[in-house]
Amino acid sequence: MNSASLSKAKSRSGNPALIAVKALVTGNFICCFHSRQSRMDPIAHPINLGHPQKDSMKNLQDIICQIKKLEKELYEELQRKQEDFYYNIQGRKVRFEAAARRRHKALMTHVPIYLIHAGFRNILTIPFIWICLPPALLMDLSVSIFQRVCFPIYEILRVRRSDYIVIDRHSLAYLNLIEKVNCVYCGYFNCLLAYVREIAARTEQYWCPIKHARRVANLHSRYKYYLEYGDAEGYKNDFREIRSAGFQDLKEKETNAQP
């Protein structure tokens, strides 16, 4: 117990118990304050703000390589599905074998029967589904103009719209007219979101390539090139390099894709 604190407390109150409590609280507060000050003192206890260890970066590169390998295996598996379901892709068109098309037409549900089984509540939601189309078309136009104007200034390769907007489900003969329209709309909307996301990801990499502290449910394609959250030195030293050389993988991919 601090003697100075005890004497000071005694002069203010004659109660021995109260004197002891006041002295104890005051003494503990002073000790705790000095202890916390010493822990917060950057000179006494300097904080390590260095870059992550090289081993962690190597592990990240290994994970990226594994992802690319899995993507290749997925593509090969999709190619095998063409043989399983008797179709092949010629340019942008999907061609089924004649026997497969006849079988598909036999399995199609005709529109009257489809409407009977559609469900009244499902039909009531149709206006709310299609009211989203005008904003989607506007967003498609807006982001296309944005990247056409801005990406050359940023020296970023533009996102090829045809790589993301894929409309091919209308070629399925086992879908009736309503199902084809629905599938084209759903396919366009989801492909559009992927197209917009890639444009936004490249823009974010140029302007703010910093990972989030909290877990993100679904990472976009450029996230792996971002700086760690809280890495102030990395942001200070590597930000311009990420801008200038961070899109080199896109250029290499573009070069390899050319015949």
Contacts in CASP RR format, 6 or more apart in sequence:
PFRMAT RR
TARGET T0000
AUTHOR 0000-0000-0000
METHOD contacts of the structure
MODEL  1
MNSASLSKAKSRSGNPALIAVKALVTGNFICCFHSRQSRMDPIAHPINLG
HPQKDSMKNLQDIICQIKKLEKELYEELQRKQEDFYYNIQGRKVRFEAAA
RRRHKALMTHVPIYLIHAGFRNILTIPFIWICLPPALLMDLSVSIFQRVC
FPIYEILRVRRSDYIVIDRHSLAYLNLIEKVNCVYCGYFNCLLAYVREIA
ARTEQYWCPIKHARRVANLHSRYKYYLEYGDAEGYKNDFREIRSAGFQDL
KEKETNAQP
1 20 0 8 1.000
1 23 0 8 1.000
1 24 0 8 1.000
1 27 0 8 1.000
2 23 0 8 1.000
2 26 0 8 1.000
2 27 0 8 1.000
2 30 0 8 1.000
5 22 0 8 1.000
5 23 0 8 1.000
5 26 0 8 1.000
5 27 0 8 1.000
5 30 0 8 1.000
6 19 0 8 1.000
6 20 0 8 1.000
6 23 0 8 1.000
8 23 0 8 1.000
8 26 0 8 1.000
9 18 0 8 1.000
9 19 0 8 1.000
9 22 0 8 1.000
9 23 0 8 1.000
9 26 0 8 1.000
10 19 0 8 1.000
12 22 0 8 1.000
13 19 0 8 1.000
13 22 0 8 1.000
38 44 0 8 1.000
38 45 0 8 1.000
39 45 0 8 1.000
49 232 0 8 1.000
49 233 0 8 1.000
50 231 0 8 1.000
50 233 0 8 1.000
51 231 0 8 1.000
51 233 0 8 1.000
51 234 0 8 1.000
52 228 0 8 1.000
52 231 0 8 1.000
60 224 0 8 1.000
64 224 0 8 1.000
82 88 0 8 1.000
82 89 0 8 1.000
85 100 0 8 1.000
86 96 0 8 1.000
86 97 0 8 1.000
86 99 0 8 1.000
86 100 0 8 1.000
87 94 0 8 1.000
87 95 0 8 1.000
87 96 0 8 1.000
87 97 0 8 1.000
87 100 0 8 1.000
88 94 0 8 1.000
88 95 0 8 1.000
89 95 0 8 1.000
92 162 0 8 1.000
92 168 0 8 1.000
93 168 0 8 1.000
93 171 0 8 1.000
94 168 0 8 1.000
94 171 0 8 1.000
96 104 0 8 1.000
96 171 0 8 1.000
96 173 0 8 1.000
101 173 0 8 1.000
104 172 0 8 1.000
104 173 0 8 1.000
104 174 0 8 1.000
105 173 0 8 1.000
105 174 0 8 1.000
107 174 0 8 1.000
108 173 0 8 1.000
108 174 0 8 1.000
108 175 0 8 1.000
108 176 0 8 1.000
109 176 0 8 1.000
109 179 0 8 1.000
110 176 0 8 1.000
111 176 0 8 1.000
111 177 0 8 1.000
111 178 0 8 1.000
114 176 0 8 1.000
114 178 0 8 1.000
114 179 0 8 1.000
115 123 0 8 1.000
115 178 0 8 1.000
129 185 0 8 1.000
130 185 0 8 1.000
132 189 0 8 1.000
133 185 0 8 1.000
136 188 0 8 1.000
136 189 0 8 1.000
136 192 0 8 1.000
139 192 0 8 1.000
139 196 0 8 1.000
140 192 0 8 1.000
140 195 0 8 1.000
140 196 0 8 1.000
143 195 0 8 1.000
143 196 0 8 1.000
143 199 0 8 1.000
143 200 0 8 1.000
144 161 0 8 1.000
146 199 0 8 1.000
147 158 0 8 1.000
147 159 0 8 1.000
147 199 0 8 1.000
148 158 0 8 1.000
150 203 0 8 1.000
151 157 0 8 1.000
151 158 0 8 1.000
151 202 0 8 1.000
152 158 0 8 1.000
154 203 0 8 1.000
154 206 0 8 1.000
154 243 0 8 1.000
155 244 0 8 1.000
155 247 0 8 1.000
156 202 0 8 1.000
156 206 0 8 1.000
156 247 0 8 1.000
156 250 0 8 1.000
157 247 0 8 1.000
157 250 0 8 1.000
157 251 0 8 1.000
157 254 0 8 1.000
159 195 0 8 1.000
159 198 0 8 1.000
159 199 0 8 1.000
159 202 0 8 1.000
161 195 0 8 1.000
164 191 0 8 1.000
164 192 0 8 1.000
164 194 0 8 1.000
164 195 0 8 1.000
164 198 0 8 1.000
165 188 0 8 1.000
165 191 0 8 1.000
165 192 0 8 1.000
165 195 0 8 1.000
166 187 0 8 1.000
166 191 0 8 1.000
167 184 0 8 1.000
167 187 0 8 1.000
167 188 0 8 1.000
167 191 0 8 1.000
169 175 0 8 1.000
169 180 0 8 1.000
169 183 0 8 1.000
169 184 0 8 1.000
169 187 0 8 1.000
170 180 0 8 1.000
170 183 0 8 1.000
170 184 0 8 1.000
172 180 0 8 1.000
172 183 0 8 1.000
175 183 0 8 1.000
197 220 0 8 1.000
198 220 0 8 1.000
198 221 0 8 1.000
200 220 0 8 1.000
201 220 0 8 1.000
201 221 0 8 1.000
201 222 0 8 1.000
201 223 0 8 1.000
202 222 0 8 1.000
202 247 0 8 1.000
202 250 0 8 1.000
204 222 0 8 1.000
205 222 0 8 1.000
205 225 0 8 1.000
205 226 0 8 1.000
205 242 0 8 1.000
205 246 0 8 1.000
205 247 0 8 1.000
206 243 0 8 1.000
209 222 0 8 1.000
209 225 0 8 1.000
209 226 0 8 1.000
209 227 0 8 1.000
209 239 0 8 1.000
209 242 0 8 1.000
210 226 0 8 1.000
210 227 0 8 1.000
210 228 0 8 1.000
210 229 0 8 1.000
210 230 0 8 1.000
210 235 0 8 1.000
211 223 0 8 1.000
211 226 0 8 1.000
211 227 0 8 1.000
211 228 0 8 1.000
211 229 0 8 1.000
212 229 0 8 1.000
213 229 0 8 1.000
213 230 0 8 1.000
216 223 0 8 1.000
225 242 0 8 1.000
225 246 0 8 1.000
226 242 0 8 1.000
227 234 0 8 1.000
227 235 0 8 1.000
227 238 0 8 1.000
227 239 0 8 1.000
227 242 0 8 1.000
228 234 0 8 1.000
END
